Every structure is written in structure tokens, then in C-alpha cells.
Amino acid sequence: LTVMRANPKTAVVADEKGLTAEFSVDIYCKIMDQNADKSGSTYINNVKIPAAVKEKAEESIRSLILSLTEKEKSTGCDFLKIKRNLYRFNYPYYHSYKDNFLSLFKTKISVNVTGQK
């Protein structure tokens, strides 16, 4: 399985109920033939990606994103720029969450894997 195109999106949503970091990834994949001699013929044409492969890819990507957010919380380093996005796009709630956003934010992850149809 080879990723041909990935479209990641991140958003921070803040309200009175809490702070949520939303991650959305749309991925387009193709199945690659490991036995082909020429690089032009390595992609198998018109082969649908099996549902089990899609589910496993989605689960794998979801767990990677979740591990990134857990690493951010445990190290205290805001490498996903949650605080900056909170300031830029949710300023009315910035002062409520700016000091303890790492311990308060929840994670919402959406992964969509598609392939040839």
C-alpha cells in the first residue's frame, strides 16, 4: 500500500465545555506490486483496496496521531501549536485555557483512507 496523496487538517475548538484539538487526514492510496521489474508498472491498475487494509491503515494513522498528542502532553512542548491556534482562532477563550491547555485539551481524530474505485 502506497500513499499517493495526503491532506491533513488541524483545528482547535474552544467553548465553555472544553478545549478540543481536531485532526483530520484524508489519504489516497494505491496497491503496489512488489514483484514488478519496471517502476512504471509497480502500481496495479484498477484494484480496489480491501476493507481490512483500509481499516488497518486508518487505525495505524489514528494511533500515530494519538501518540503525538500524548507526547505533547507528557513533554509540555507545544509542537502541534495548540496554544497558537487557540490564540488566533478562539481568542475569547484564550485566557481561560492558556495556562493549562496541555492538560485540558481532548483529541478528536478523523482518518479517511480511499483508493481506486
One Martini backbone bead per residue (centre of mass of N, CA, C, O) as a GRO file, in nm:
protein
  117
    1LEU     BB    1   0.094   0.038   0.025
    2THR     BB    2   0.051   0.367  -0.121
    3VAL     BB    3   0.096   0.699  -0.078
    4MET     BB    4  -0.016   0.966  -0.287
    5ARG     BB    5  -0.217   1.133  -0.086
    6ALA     BB    6  -0.228   1.407   0.158
    7ASN     BB    7  -0.485   1.569   0.385
    8PRO     BB    8  -0.424   1.777   0.635
    9LYS     BB    9  -0.603   1.878   0.942
   10THR     BB   10  -0.635   2.151   1.178
   11ALA     BB   11  -0.807   2.215   1.500
   12VAL     BB   12  -0.941   2.453   1.738
   13VAL     BB   13  -1.183   2.399   1.999
   14ALA     BB   14  -1.365   2.647   2.191
   15ASP     BB   15  -1.540   2.643   2.509
   16GLU     BB   16  -1.710   2.597   2.801
   17LYS     BB   17  -1.660   2.275   2.794
   18GLY     BB   18  -1.384   2.303   2.612
   19LEU     BB   19  -1.092   2.148   2.459
   20THR     BB   20  -1.025   2.085   2.103
   21ALA     BB   21  -0.835   1.867   1.899
   22GLU     BB   22  -0.847   1.855   1.545
   23PHE     BB   23  -0.797   1.569   1.328
   24SER     BB   24  -0.754   1.551   0.966
   25VAL     BB   25  -0.730   1.268   0.727
   26ASP     BB   26  -0.668   1.240   0.379
   27ILE     BB   27  -0.621   0.933   0.189
   28TYR     BB   28  -0.444   0.822  -0.103
   29CYS     BB   29  -0.426   0.493  -0.245
   30LYS     BB   30  -0.208   0.221  -0.353
   31ILE     BB   31  -0.123  -0.070  -0.501
   32MET     BB   32   0.182  -0.251  -0.483
   33ASP     BB   33   0.412  -0.423  -0.685
   34GLN     BB   34   0.692  -0.606  -0.575
   35ASN     BB   35   0.750  -0.782  -0.862
   36ALA     BB   36   0.822  -0.556  -1.036
   37ASP     BB   37   1.060  -0.422  -1.259
   38LYS     BB   38   0.910  -0.165  -1.326
   39SER     BB   39   0.811   0.141  -1.210
   40GLY     BB   40   0.551   0.181  -1.397
   41SER     BB   41   0.433  -0.127  -1.298
   42THR     BB   42   0.387  -0.122  -0.976
   43TYR     BB   43   0.096  -0.033  -1.026
   44ILE     BB   44  -0.207  -0.150  -0.980
   45ASN     BB   45  -0.474  -0.166  -1.181
   46ASN     BB   46  -0.793  -0.161  -1.065
   47VAL     BB   47  -0.753  -0.199  -0.743
   48LYS     BB   48  -0.906  -0.261  -0.469
   49ILE     BB   49  -0.918  -0.182  -0.146
   50PRO     BB   50  -0.942  -0.347   0.119
   51ALA     BB   51  -1.111  -0.308   0.409
   52ALA     BB   52  -0.890  -0.416   0.603
   53VAL     BB   53  -0.669  -0.220   0.504
   54LYS     BB   54  -0.811   0.045   0.567
   55GLU     BB   55  -0.853  -0.004   0.871
   56LYS     BB   56  -0.552  -0.038   0.942
   57ALA     BB   57  -0.458   0.239   0.840
   58GLU     BB   58  -0.643   0.411   1.017
   59GLU     BB   59  -0.546   0.297   1.290
   60SER     BB   60  -0.247   0.372   1.258
   61ILE     BB   61  -0.282   0.680   1.224
   62ARG     BB   62  -0.442   0.730   1.481
   63SER     BB   63  -0.216   0.629   1.676
   64LEU     BB   64  -0.002   0.839   1.593
   65ILE     BB   65  -0.160   1.092   1.675
   66LEU     BB   66  -0.207   1.009   1.969
   67SER     BB   67   0.097   0.994   2.043
   68LEU     BB   68   0.155   1.292   1.989
   69THR     BB   69  -0.038   1.409   2.205
   70GLU     BB   70   0.090   1.259   2.446
   71LYS     BB   71   0.373   1.380   2.410
   72GLU     BB   72   0.290   1.673   2.450
   73LYS     BB   73   0.181   1.637   2.739
   74SER     BB   74   0.444   1.506   2.871
   75THR     BB   75   0.658   1.742   2.778
   76GLY     BB   76   0.528   2.047   2.722
   77CYS     BB   77   0.535   2.063   2.410
   78ASP     BB   78   0.402   2.280   2.143
   79PHE     BB   79   0.423   2.130   1.836
   80LEU     BB   80   0.101   2.163   1.747
   81LYS     BB   81  -0.006   2.456   1.814
   82ILE     BB   82  -0.247   2.507   2.018
   83LYS     BB   83  -0.205   2.792   2.140
   84ARG     BB   84  -0.196   2.951   1.877
   85ASN     BB   85  -0.484   2.861   1.778
   86LEU     BB   86  -0.631   2.969   2.019
   87TYR     BB   87  -0.550   3.267   1.973
   88ARG     BB   88  -0.638   3.303   1.667
   89PHE     BB   89  -0.945   3.134   1.673
   90ASN     BB   90  -1.010   3.158   2.021
   91TYR     BB   91  -0.982   3.427   2.195
   92PRO     BB   92  -1.215   3.428   2.414
   93TYR     BB   93  -1.059   3.148   2.544
   94TYR     BB   94  -0.758   3.194   2.603
   95HIS     BB   95  -0.753   3.282   2.914
   96SER     BB   96  -0.876   3.006   3.017
   97TYR     BB   97  -0.634   2.801   2.864
   98LYS     BB   98  -0.324   2.899   2.854
   99ASP     BB   99  -0.200   2.749   3.122
  100ASN     BB  100  -0.375   2.441   3.076
  101PHE     BB  101  -0.404   2.305   2.782
  102LEU     BB  102  -0.244   2.033   2.799
  103SER     BB  103  -0.446   1.902   3.021
  104LEU     BB  104  -0.738   1.969   2.866
  105PHE     BB  105  -0.717   1.855   2.595
  106LYS     BB  106  -0.886   1.706   2.340
  107THR     BB  107  -0.923   1.435   2.103
  108LYS     BB  108  -0.995   1.450   1.745
  109ILE     BB  109  -1.014   1.180   1.503
  110SER     BB  110  -0.986   1.179   1.134
  111VAL     BB  111  -0.984   0.898   0.905
  112ASN     BB  112  -0.935   0.873   0.537
  113VAL     BB  113  -0.931   0.593   0.321
  114THR     BB  114  -0.845   0.577  -0.024
  115GLY     BB  115  -0.906   0.449  -0.360
  116GLN     BB  116  -0.970   0.266  -0.596
  117LYS     BB  117  -1.293   0.206  -0.785
   0.00000   0.00000   0.00000
